[in-house]
């Protein structure tokens, strides 16, 4: 087998690539909409809504925004059999893959070194899209597949299985430098007590390690004597009598002893050492991969109807809460967020409320009927 061969997804017409000449974006001053003057230095005046073909628009954005976009979210056509109705199924599938490949490559170049892309999809193309993105972004840069529960009521259709979820494939531009934030969760403070004499909330944790790799034979160097307050020595021992190990090394433990950071408590006739952990100012935890606590498609439709009464709502709008979580995970204030399949404009609306800079691209007429009025609100 040749040394340069690699795993890849093939399809009809993969070798065909569009010839894209350099492009520029032209502003329509009559449609520019922003405050007459800056109120503070934090005001953002450079958000962009682009009306046009997203491949050409992305090409035009390359000159100014290569390496600058922190978070990309796209909700492309799911290829359910309607996107290219005039073609046979096999050709349709190939066209979808080519459409996605050409755009994903430019989107990758737009991402910053610490940025990430979130691609919404369902079971129609999820498996093929994953392999395609492995090829474009690199398999090492795959982060996870998020699962969003999109329904909140039982399906009463006469079908044996009902699709209740979508996927969001998450890839880093570079897994070594990508930046994500954790989920803020004030409920974590319930695990702390106090306050102490300095007014700090705290919890005490055993210095002895528990659980996996907690036996002496697992980490022999972390089994050693620690002097207790009465001059005796304490070794790590599990409740069942097995020799255990400390959660910290000898050097760290004795440095903590010198600083008075070991908390001693009596358990019967035995001294038990603890370390004191203080509550964080901003309690946070990792994001889960299954999102069943986010609003659903039905709720997103109701929200759009409230925003624009009388307009026909989108069939599958995404709730602001879903996009908010993605933006919270992948950005901080002032970062650039890009959506090249803008749809009803949810990404821009959420980014705007969260003080992120945004770029959206949309070709359909709902750019004027739905997106622009929504953003003006």
N, C-alpha and C positions, 0 to 999 in steps of 0.2 A: 504494500500500500504506500502511496506517495506520502512523504513527510508533511506536505503543505495542505493535505486534505483536511476538511473540518465538517462538523455537523452544520447543516443549514436547511431551511425550509425552501422548497422550490415550488414554483407555480407557473402557469402559462403566462408568458409575457414579462417574466421577472427581469429579463435583460433589457427591456425597453424602459428608457428613462426620458422624462420631458427635458427639452432644452430650455433652460430658464436664463434669460438675459437679466442683467442687473435692472432693478426696478426702483422707483421712488414713490413715496406717498405724497399726495397733494391734499392740503387742508382746504376744506370748504368753509371760509370765514363766516358765512351766513348760518352755518350749523354749529359753530363753536359755541360752547355753553359753559361759562364759568363766572365766578365773581368778578366784579369790575376792578377790584384791587386786592392785594394781599393784606390779610389781617395779622398774620404771624408768619414767622419763617417756616413753620410746619405746613403751611398751605401747599396743596399739590395742584399744579396747573397743567401738568403734562400727561394726563391720562389720555388714552387713544381708543376710539371706536372706529374700526376700519370696515367700510362697506365694500365688499368685493370678494373675489376668489381667494380662499385662504392660502393656497399654495403660492400664488403670486404675491400676496400680502406678506407672507412669511419671508419670502425672498427679499422683499423690499426692506423688511425690518432687520435683516442680517447686518447691514452696514453699521447701524447705530447700536444694535442691542445684542450682538454676539457676546456670549459670556456674561450677560448682565441680568438675565431673568432668574429669579430665585425659585419660583414655583409655577409650574404649568399644570393646569387641569383641562382636560378635553373630554368631551362627551360626543364622540363621533357617531355616525350612523352605525347601527348594530348589524347591518347586513342581514336583515330578517327576510329578504326576498322582495323588498319593495324599492331599495335604493337604486337598482339598475334593472327595472322591470322588463326592459326590452331584450335582455340577454339571457342565454341559457344559464342554468344554475352554476355549472362548473366555471364558465367564463366570468360570471358575476362574482364568484368567490375570488377569482384571480384579480379582477379589477379592484376589488375592495382591498386586497393585500397590497397591490401596487399603490393605490391611493394613500394607504396608511404609511407604507414604507417611505414614500417621497416626502411626506410631511413630518414623520418622526425623525428623519435624518436632519432636517433643518431645525426642528425643535430642539434636538440634542445640541446643536451648535449654539443655540440661543441661551441655553442653561448656563448659569454660573457654576464654578467648580464646587460650590457647596449646595447647589440646587437640586431639585427633584421634580419628576414628572408623574402625575396621577392620570391614568387613562381609564375611563369608565367603559365597561363592556358587559355583555351578558353571555349566556352559554352558546350563542350562535357562533361566536368567533373567539371566545376567551382562550382556548387552547392554542389556536394558531397565532393569535396576537402575542401570547407569551413567548412563543418560539421566535416570532419576528422581532420582538423587542430584545430578546436575548442576543440576536444577531446585530441589531443596530446599536444597542446601549452596552452590550457585554453582559454575559451571564453573572459575573461577579457583582454587577451593579443592581441586580434584582434585590429589592428589599422585602416585599411581601405582597400578597394578594388580599386586599381588604374586602370584606363581605358586608354589604349594606342590605338590611331587610327592608324592602321597598313597600311592603303591604302591612296593614294593621288590622285586617279582618279576614275571616275565612273566605275562601273562594268557593262559591256554590255552583260553579260550572260542573258539568258532568264529565270530568276528566279524572284519570287515576292519579295524576301528579300535577301539582300547580307550582309554577316558578315564583318563589317568594323573595328572591334576592338577585342583586346584581353584584358584579365585581368591580374593584378599582385596582388596577395593576400599578404598583409603585416601584419606580426605578430611580436610582441616584445618577447624577451626571458622573460622579466618582465616589465610590463607596468609602474611600479613604478620607475624603474631605467633606462629605455631605453633612448638613446641619439640620437636625430635627429638634423640636421642642416637646416637652412632656405635657400631659393633660393636667391642668389645674384642678385640684380636688380638695376642698376645705374639709371634707369628711375625714381625711387622714388625721386631722388634729385630734379626733376623738381617742386615738391611741395614746395620747400624751396626757400627763397629769401635771399638777403643780398649781401655781407657779412656785419657783424656788425663791431664795432670798433676793435674787436679782430680777425677779418678775418674769423669768423665762419658763415656758412650758417644757417638760422633759419626760423621758421614759428611760428606765434602767434596763440594760440588756446583759444577760449572762456573758462573762468573759469566756466561759467554756463554749466551745463550738458544739452545735447539735446538728443532727441530720446527716446528709451525705458527706463522706470523707471526714468524719469526726472522731475516728478511733486513733489510738496512738500509732498503730502500724501504718495508718494512712499518711500521717505527717509526724514522724518521730521527733523532728527538731522542735516541734511545738508542744512537746510534753516535757515540762520542767517545773521545778518547785517555785512557788511565789510566796514571799513572806507575808503572813497575816498580821493584823494589829497587835496580837499578843505574843509575837515572836515565833509562833509555830509556822510550819510550812504547809502550803496547800497545793495539791496536784489536781489536775482535771480528771474527774471520774464521773461516769454516767450513773444515773439512779439505779441501774441494774448491776452496778459494780464493775463494769468494763472500763479499762483505762481509756481515757479520751485525749483530746488535745485542746489547747487554747485557740481562740479565734484570731489572736495576734501573736507575732513572733516575740522572742525573748527580749530583744533590744527595745521594741515598742512598748512592751509591758512594763519594763523597768523604768523607761522614760516617763510613762504615765504615773508610775508610783512616785517618782521624784516630784512630779508636778501636782500630786494629790488628786489625780483624776480617776483613780480606782475607787469605786464605792463598795464598802464592805458591809455585808448583812449576815446576821446569824441565822442558821437553819439547824435548830437543835444545838448540838455541841460543835457544830462545824461552821467555820467562816467561809462565806461564799462571795467571790469577787464579781462585781458588775462594772460595766462602763455606762456612762451617762450620755444619752443622745438628746440633743435639744431640737425642738420643733422648728422646721424651716419657716422662713418668713413667707414664702410662696409655696405651699404644699403642692406637690405634683406627683404623678405616677405615669408609667408608660401607657400609651394608647393601646387598646385591644385591637385585634384584627377583625372581630365580628361586631358590627355596629347595628344593634337591635334597638338602641335608645335614641335613634335619630328619626326625625319626622319622615313621613312616607310620601309616595307619589300623590295619593289622594289629598293629603294636607298641602302639598306644594301647589296642586291645582286650585284649591280653595284660596290660597294666598294670592295667586295670580289673578283670580277672579275679583278679589277684593281690591287689588291694585288697579285693574283696568276693567271695570264692569262693562258688560256688553260685548267684549272681545272674546272670540273663541279661544279657550285655553289650550296650551300644548298638550299632546297626549301623554307624554312622559317627562314633565318638568322635574328638575331636581330641587329639593328643598334647600332653602338658604342655610339651614342648620347643618346639612351635609357639607356644603362648600365651606362654611365657617370652620368646621373641624379640620378640613384639609388645609385651609389657610393658616389656622392656628398652629398646626403641626409643622408646616413647612416654612413659615416666614416670621419676621418681626416687622414692626411699624416702619414704613418707608420702603420696604422691599417691592420689587416688581412681580406682579402676578399676570400670567398670560393665559387666555382661553381663545383658541383659534376656531372653535365651533360654538359660538356664543349662544345660539338658541334664543332663549327669552331674556338673556342678560343677567342671569343669577350671579355668575362669577364676579362681574364688574360691580354689581350692586353690593355684594358682600364685601369685596375688597375695599370699596369706597367707604363703607361704614366702619371698617377696621383700620382705616388710615394707611392702606397699602396703595401703591401706584399700580395701575392696571392697564392692560391692552386687551381688547377683544376684537375678533374678526367675525363677520357674518355676511353671507351672500344673499340670504332670503329677504323678502320684503318686510318680514317681521322685524328686521333691523330698525325700520322706521315706525312700524305700527306698535311694536311691543318694547324693544330695547330702549330707544331714545326716550319715550315718555316715562318709562320706569326709572331711568337714570336721572331725568329731570326732577323726579319726585324725591 
